[in-house]
Amino acid sequence: MSDASYRDAIFSTPLDRVARFSFDEQVVACFPDMIRRSVPGYGQILGMLGLIASRHLRHGAEVYDLGCSLGAGGLALAGTLAPDAFRYTGVDLSPGMVARARETFAAECPEHRMEVIEGDIRTLPYRPAGMIVLNFTLQFLAREDRDAVIARLFQALEPGGVLVLSEKIVAGDEQHNAWLVERYHDFKRANGYSDMEISQKRTALENVLVPDTLEAHHARLAEAGFARSQTWFQFLNFASLIAFKDTTTPAIPAERKS
Protein backbone atom coordinates (compact mmCIF):
# COMPACT_ATOMS: atom_id res chain seq x y z
CA MET A 1 0.00 0.00 0.00
CA SER A 2 1.19 3.49 -0.78
CA ASP A 3 0.28 6.13 1.77
CA ALA A 4 1.90 8.91 -0.22
CA SER A 5 0.04 12.18 -0.06
CA TYR A 6 1.20 15.35 -1.71
CA ARG A 7 0.71 19.05 -1.13
CA ASP A 8 -2.19 20.53 -3.05
CA ALA A 9 -0.62 22.64 -5.80
CA ILE A 10 -3.18 21.96 -8.54
CA PHE A 11 -4.04 25.63 -9.07
CA SER A 12 -0.64 27.10 -8.13
CA THR A 13 0.34 28.04 -11.69
CA PRO A 14 -1.60 30.31 -14.07
CA LEU A 15 -3.97 28.36 -16.32
CA ASP A 16 -5.16 29.65 -19.71
CA ARG A 17 -8.37 27.72 -19.21
CA VAL A 18 -9.50 26.42 -15.83
CA ALA A 19 -11.12 23.01 -16.27
CA ARG A 20 -14.14 21.89 -14.28
CA PHE A 21 -13.13 20.38 -10.96
CA SER A 22 -13.19 16.58 -10.83
CA PHE A 23 -11.99 13.91 -8.42
CA ASP A 24 -9.29 12.61 -10.73
CA GLU A 25 -5.93 11.01 -9.89
CA GLN A 26 -4.34 14.41 -9.35
CA VAL A 27 -6.92 15.25 -6.69
CA VAL A 28 -6.69 11.77 -5.13
CA ALA A 29 -2.93 12.20 -4.68
CA CYS A 30 -3.22 15.47 -2.74
CA PHE A 31 -6.70 15.06 -1.24
CA PRO A 32 -5.71 14.86 2.46
CA ASP A 33 -3.77 18.11 2.18
CA MET A 34 -6.48 19.73 0.06
CA ILE A 35 -9.29 18.99 2.47
CA ARG A 36 -7.23 19.87 5.55
CA ARG A 37 -6.45 23.33 4.16
CA SER A 38 -9.79 23.91 2.41
CA VAL A 39 -12.57 22.64 4.71
CA PRO A 40 -12.86 24.40 8.07
CA GLY A 41 -13.79 22.01 10.87
CA TYR A 42 -13.34 18.82 8.84
CA GLY A 43 -11.31 17.14 11.59
CA GLN A 44 -13.88 18.05 14.24
CA ILE A 45 -16.71 16.62 12.14
CA LEU A 46 -14.80 13.37 11.64
CA GLY A 47 -13.98 13.20 15.33
CA MET A 48 -17.67 13.32 16.25
CA LEU A 49 -18.79 10.50 13.94
CA GLY A 50 -17.74 7.76 16.31
CA LEU A 51 -19.31 9.54 19.27
CA ILE A 52 -22.58 10.03 17.39
CA ALA A 53 -22.55 6.37 16.36
CA SER A 54 -21.88 5.31 19.96
CA ARG A 55 -25.05 7.10 21.04
CA HIS A 56 -27.40 6.34 18.17
CA LEU A 57 -26.26 3.23 16.29
CA ARG A 58 -27.80 -0.17 17.01
CA HIS A 59 -25.06 -2.71 17.70
CA GLY A 60 -24.00 -4.42 14.49
CA ALA A 61 -25.99 -2.11 12.23
CA GLU A 62 -24.99 -0.96 8.75
CA VAL A 63 -23.29 2.41 8.29
CA TYR A 64 -23.15 3.98 4.84
CA ASP A 65 -20.54 6.62 4.05
CA LEU A 66 -21.66 8.17 0.77
CA GLY A 67 -18.97 9.99 -1.14
CA CYS A 68 -16.45 8.38 1.19
CA SER A 69 -13.36 9.61 -0.74
CA LEU A 70 -10.27 8.09 0.93
CA GLY A 71 -12.26 6.62 3.82
CA ALA A 72 -11.54 9.12 6.58
CA GLY A 73 -15.06 8.70 7.95
CA GLY A 74 -14.65 4.94 8.13
CA LEU A 75 -11.33 5.30 9.95
CA ALA A 76 -12.97 7.65 12.45
CA LEU A 77 -15.68 5.08 13.16
CA ALA A 78 -13.21 2.19 13.40
CA GLY A 79 -11.09 4.20 15.79
CA THR A 80 -14.00 4.52 18.21
CA LEU A 81 -16.15 1.41 17.75
CA ALA A 82 -15.34 -2.27 18.24
CA PRO A 83 -15.05 -4.47 15.13
CA ASP A 84 -18.43 -6.12 15.76
CA ALA A 85 -20.23 -2.83 16.53
CA PHE A 86 -21.04 -1.95 12.92
CA ARG A 87 -20.68 -2.89 9.30
CA TYR A 88 -19.32 -0.12 7.06
CA THR A 89 -20.02 0.45 3.38
CA GLY A 90 -18.22 3.35 1.73
CA VAL A 91 -19.40 4.49 -1.69
CA ASP A 92 -17.62 6.73 -4.16
CA LEU A 93 -17.73 7.43 -7.91
CA SER A 94 -13.96 7.91 -8.19
CA PRO A 95 -12.05 4.66 -8.91
CA GLY A 96 -8.90 6.21 -7.47
CA MET A 97 -10.62 7.10 -4.21
CA VAL A 98 -12.14 3.63 -3.94
CA ALA A 99 -8.81 1.87 -4.51
CA ARG A 100 -6.99 4.00 -1.93
CA ALA A 101 -9.77 3.60 0.67
CA ARG A 102 -9.69 -0.19 0.30
CA GLU A 103 -5.92 -0.21 0.80
CA THR A 104 -6.23 2.02 3.86
CA PHE A 105 -8.88 -0.11 5.56
CA ALA A 106 -6.99 -3.33 4.87
CA ALA A 107 -3.89 -1.86 6.51
CA GLU A 108 -5.42 0.19 9.33
CA CYS A 109 -8.48 -1.74 10.54
CA PRO A 110 -8.39 -5.30 9.13
CA GLU A 111 -10.63 -6.69 11.90
CA HIS A 112 -13.51 -4.34 11.11
CA ARG A 113 -16.10 -5.14 8.46
CA MET A 114 -15.21 -2.45 5.94
CA GLU A 115 -16.39 -2.53 2.34
CA VAL A 116 -15.85 0.16 -0.31
CA ILE A 117 -17.72 0.11 -3.61
CA GLU A 118 -17.68 2.26 -6.70
CA GLY A 119 -21.20 3.48 -7.29
CA ASP A 120 -23.70 6.30 -7.76
CA ILE A 121 -25.58 7.16 -4.57
CA ARG A 122 -28.60 8.25 -6.64
CA THR A 123 -29.23 4.70 -7.87
CA LEU A 124 -27.45 2.51 -5.33
CA PRO A 125 -29.59 -0.31 -3.87
CA TYR A 126 -29.34 0.19 -0.10
CA ARG A 127 -29.52 -2.30 2.73
CA PRO A 128 -31.36 -1.20 5.88
CA ALA A 129 -28.96 1.08 7.77
CA GLY A 130 -28.63 2.49 11.25
CA MET A 131 -26.53 5.48 10.22
CA ILE A 132 -25.79 7.23 6.94
CA VAL A 133 -23.02 9.80 6.50
CA LEU A 134 -23.02 12.37 3.67
CA ASN A 135 -19.87 14.40 4.20
CA PHE A 136 -19.67 17.16 1.58
CA THR A 137 -21.30 15.00 -1.10
CA LEU A 138 -24.83 16.27 -1.71
CA GLN A 139 -23.44 19.63 -2.85
CA PHE A 140 -21.91 17.96 -5.93
CA LEU A 141 -25.24 16.55 -7.12
CA ALA A 142 -27.55 18.48 -9.42
CA ARG A 143 -30.10 20.37 -7.34
CA GLU A 144 -32.96 18.48 -9.00
CA ASP A 145 -31.53 15.16 -7.71
CA ARG A 146 -31.10 16.13 -4.07
CA ASP A 147 -34.68 15.72 -2.83
CA ALA A 148 -34.91 12.22 -4.29
CA VAL A 149 -31.58 11.16 -2.77
CA ILE A 150 -32.56 12.31 0.73
CA ALA A 151 -35.94 10.59 0.36
CA ARG A 152 -34.23 7.31 -0.59
CA LEU A 153 -31.87 7.58 2.36
CA PHE A 154 -34.80 8.15 4.72
CA GLN A 155 -36.37 4.95 3.42
CA ALA A 156 -33.12 3.02 3.85
CA LEU A 157 -32.68 4.08 7.49
CA GLU A 158 -34.05 1.84 10.22
CA PRO A 159 -36.48 3.44 12.69
CA GLY A 160 -34.31 5.34 15.15
CA GLY A 161 -31.53 5.74 12.57
CA VAL A 162 -29.64 8.95 11.92
CA LEU A 163 -28.34 10.82 8.90
CA VAL A 164 -25.27 13.04 9.25
CA LEU A 165 -25.16 15.64 6.48
CA SER A 166 -22.15 17.95 6.16
CA GLU A 167 -22.14 20.64 3.47
CA LYS A 168 -20.72 23.91 2.32
CA ILE A 169 -23.59 26.37 2.74
CA VAL A 170 -24.70 29.73 1.44
CA ALA A 171 -26.37 32.36 3.63
CA GLY A 172 -29.71 33.76 2.51
CA ASP A 173 -28.69 37.31 3.37
CA GLU A 174 -26.30 38.65 0.72
CA GLN A 175 -24.22 40.76 3.14
CA HIS A 176 -23.92 37.92 5.64
CA ASN A 177 -22.93 35.52 2.88
CA ALA A 178 -20.28 37.91 1.52
CA TRP A 179 -18.73 38.17 4.98
CA LEU A 180 -18.61 34.37 5.34
CA VAL A 181 -17.00 33.96 1.92
CA GLU A 182 -14.43 36.67 2.62
CA ARG A 183 -13.46 35.08 5.94
CA TYR A 184 -13.30 31.66 4.25
CA HIS A 185 -10.83 33.06 1.74
CA ASP A 186 -8.86 34.46 4.69
CA PHE A 187 -8.87 30.95 6.17
CA LYS A 188 -7.45 29.53 2.94
CA ARG A 189 -4.79 32.26 2.73
CA ALA A 190 -3.77 31.47 6.31
CA ASN A 191 -3.35 27.85 5.21
CA GLY A 192 -0.95 28.77 2.44
CA TYR A 193 -3.15 29.22 -0.62
CA SER A 194 -2.41 32.19 -2.87
CA ASP A 195 -5.05 34.53 -4.27
CA MET A 196 -4.48 32.93 -7.68
CA GLU A 197 -5.10 29.45 -6.30
CA ILE A 198 -8.25 30.60 -4.52
CA SER A 199 -9.56 32.31 -7.66
CA GLN A 200 -8.77 29.45 -10.06
CA LYS A 201 -10.27 26.80 -7.79
CA ARG A 202 -13.40 28.89 -7.34
CA THR A 203 -13.72 29.04 -11.13
CA ALA A 204 -13.16 25.26 -11.42
CA LEU A 205 -15.91 24.59 -8.87
CA GLU A 206 -18.46 26.94 -10.45
CA ASN A 207 -21.59 24.94 -11.33
CA VAL A 208 -19.87 21.81 -9.95
CA LEU A 209 -20.28 22.53 -6.24
CA VAL A 210 -23.60 24.35 -5.75
CA PRO A 211 -24.40 25.01 -2.08
CA ASP A 212 -27.81 25.32 -0.42
CA THR A 213 -28.87 27.37 2.58
CA LEU A 214 -29.23 25.71 5.97
CA GLU A 215 -32.95 26.41 5.75
CA ALA A 216 -33.18 24.53 2.46
CA HIS A 217 -31.38 21.53 3.96
CA HIS A 218 -33.68 21.38 6.98
CA ALA A 219 -36.76 21.76 4.77
CA ARG A 220 -35.58 18.94 2.50
CA LEU A 221 -35.00 16.65 5.48
CA ALA A 222 -38.45 17.40 6.88
CA GLU A 223 -40.06 16.81 3.48
CA ALA A 224 -38.36 13.41 3.28
CA GLY A 225 -39.96 12.40 6.59
CA PHE A 226 -37.31 12.97 9.24
CA ALA A 227 -38.90 13.64 12.62
CA ARG A 228 -36.39 16.40 13.37
CA SER A 229 -33.05 17.76 12.29
CA GLN A 230 -30.59 20.17 13.84
CA THR A 231 -27.40 21.95 12.91
CA TRP A 232 -24.85 20.62 15.38
CA PHE A 233 -21.73 22.23 13.87
CA GLN A 234 -20.88 25.33 11.84
CA PHE A 235 -17.54 26.93 11.00
CA LEU A 236 -17.90 29.89 8.60
CA ASN A 237 -19.81 28.62 5.52
CA PHE A 238 -19.41 24.94 6.37
CA ALA A 239 -21.93 23.09 8.50
CA SER A 240 -22.98 19.64 9.65
CA LEU A 241 -26.55 18.58 10.39
CA ILE A 242 -28.01 15.48 12.00
CA ALA A 243 -31.47 14.18 11.12
CA PHE A 244 -33.39 11.63 13.16
CA LYS A 245 -35.82 9.01 11.90
CA ASP A 246 -38.61 8.50 14.42
CA THR A 247 -38.52 5.16 16.22
CA THR A 248 -42.23 4.78 15.57
CA THR A 249 -41.92 5.26 11.81
CA PRO A 250 -42.84 1.98 10.10
CA ALA A 251 -39.86 0.36 8.44
CA ILE A 252 -39.91 0.55 4.65
CA PRO A 253 -38.06 -2.40 3.11
CA ALA A 254 -34.89 -1.09 1.52
CA GLU A 255 -33.48 -2.46 -1.69
CA ARG A 256 -30.72 -5.02 -1.28
CA LYS A 257 -27.60 -5.35 -3.33
CA SER A 258 -27.71 -8.24 -5.75
N, C-alpha and C positions, 0 to 999 in steps of 0.2 A: 504493500500500500504506500502511496505517496501522499505525505501530508503537506506538501509544498503549497504555500500560499504567498502571493505576491502583493506588493503595494499597488493600489489602484492608481494607475496613471493613464487610463484609457482616453481621457479628454485633456491630457496635459500638453498636447501640441496643437497648433491651429489646424483646423480641418476646413477644406474648401466646401465640403458638403457634410453636414452632420447626419449620419444615418439614424433611423429609428432604433431605439434601445431594444436589445434582445438579450436573453440569457444564454449567450453563446459560450464557447470555450474560453474566450478572453475574459468574460465576466466570471465564469466558474473559477478560473485561476486566482482571481483577486477578490472574490466575493467576501471572505471574512473581513478583509481590510475595508472594502467598500461599505459594508453594512455597519461596521463599527464606527466609521467616520461620517456616515451619512444619515443614520437613523437614531435620533435622540431617544434614549431610554430602552433600546433594544435589549441590552443585557438585563435590565430590571424586569422586563416583560418575560423573558425566558426564565429568569430565576423564580418567578411566581407560578409557572406552569405546574411544577411538581407539587407546590403547596395547594394550588387550586384542586388538582387531581386528588390529593390526599383527603381533601374535605368533601369532594362531590362525586368521585368516581367509585362505582361499585367494583368490588374486588374481582379482578380477572376480566373486566370489561374491555371492549375495543376502544382504542383512541385513534382517530384519524387526524393526520397533520397534512393539510391540503395546501399545496405549494410549499413543500417541505424544504426546498433548496438542498443545502448540504446536510440537513438533519439536525440542526442545532436544537430544535424543539424536542426531538426524540432523545437526544443526549441529556437535556435538562430533566426530562421525565425519568430516564433510566438512572440518573444521578440521585434521585429522591426516592423512587419507588422500587420495591423488591421485584425480582424477575417474574414472579407469578402474579403480581398485582395488576397487570394490564397486558394487553396485546396491542402493538403499535403498527399502524399502516401509514407510511408516508407516501404522498402522491406528488409527482411533479411532471411537467411537460418536457423539461430539459433532460436529454439523455446524459449529458455531462454531470448535471446535478445528481441524478439518480445513481450513476455509477460511483461517484465520490461518496454519497451517503451510505450506500451499501458497504463500501470498504471501511468507512468510519465505524459503522455499527459492528461489523465483524471483528474489528480490532478493539473497540472500546467497551462494548457491552455484549459479549458473545452469549451470555446466559439469558439475556432478555429476548422476548419474542418480538423481533423487529423486522418488518418487511417494508421494502420500498418498491413502488411500481411506477412505471411511466404511464400517465393517463391524463385525461381531461376531466376535471372535477364537475363539469356541466353534464356529463353523460355517464360518469362512473357508476356502476352498480354497487350500492353500499350495503354492508352488513349492519345490523343494529349496533349502535355505538353508545357508550356512556359519556364520551367527551369528543368534541371536534374542535380543532384549532385551525384558524384561518389567519395566519400572520402575514399581513401585507400582501395579500393574494387577490382579494375581491376587487381591489382598485385597478387591477390589470385586465379585468373582464369588461366587455362592452356593457354600458349601463343597462341596456335592455335585457341582459342575461342575469343580472344580479338578483332580482326578485325571485326568479325561478330556482336559482342555486340555493338561496337561503331557505326557500320552501322545501326543497328536497332534503336539505340537511336537517330541518326540523322533523321531517318524517323519519329520517334515519335514526335520530336520537331516541334512546329509551326514555320512558317517563322518569323524570328526575335528572335527566342528562343536561349537560351544559355545553354551550358554544362560546369559545373565546375568539373574538374578532378584533384584530389589530389593523389599523389603517392610517395612512396619511389622510388628513382631513382638511376641509376648507371652511372658513368661518362665513356665516351668512352676511355679516356686516363687513362692507368693503374696507373700511378703515382698520377694523380689528384684524381682518385677514392680511392686509398689507403689513401690519406690524409683526404678525406671526411669521410671515414669509421673510421679512427683513432680518428678524432675529435668527431664523433658521439659516439664512445665508451667513450670518455672523458665526453661528455654530460651526458651519462647514469651513469657514476661513480659519477659525481657531483650531480646527483639526487638519490644517495643512493644505486645503484646496485653494487654488487660485481663482480669481474672478473669471478667468477664461474657462477653467474647468467647470465652475458652477454654471456659467452661461451655456456652454456647449452641452452639458448633461441635461439642463433644463429644456433645451431645444430637442434633444434626442428623446426625451420622455413626453413631449407634447403629443397629446392624443393617444399615448400609450398608457400612461398612468393618469387616470381621471378621478380625482378625489370627490367624495360626497361630504355633506355636512354631518355633524353628529346627529342632528335632528332627523335627517334622512335615514341614517343607519338605524336609529331606534324605531322609527316608523316602519321600516322594512321588517325588522325583527317582530314587531307587534303584529303586522299584517300576516306574517308567516305562521303565527300562532303561539309565539313564546309568551309565557305568563308574565314575565318581566325582564327588563334588561337594564343595565347600569354601566356608566363609564367609570371604570375603576382606576384608570391611569391616563394621564395626559402630560406630555412634554412638548411645548410649542404646538406645532400643527401635526403631531402624531399622537394617537390615542389607542387605547385598548378597551373593549367592551366585553361584558359577560352577559349571556342570555340564558335563562333558565326555562326548561320545559317542565310544566306542572306534573307532579307525581300522579295526579288523577287523570291526566290526559290519556285516553285509550291508545294503546300501542298500535301503530300502523305498520304492517309487515314491510320491512325494507327489502330492496332487491339484493340478491346474493350474487357474488362473483361466480361465474361458471367455472 
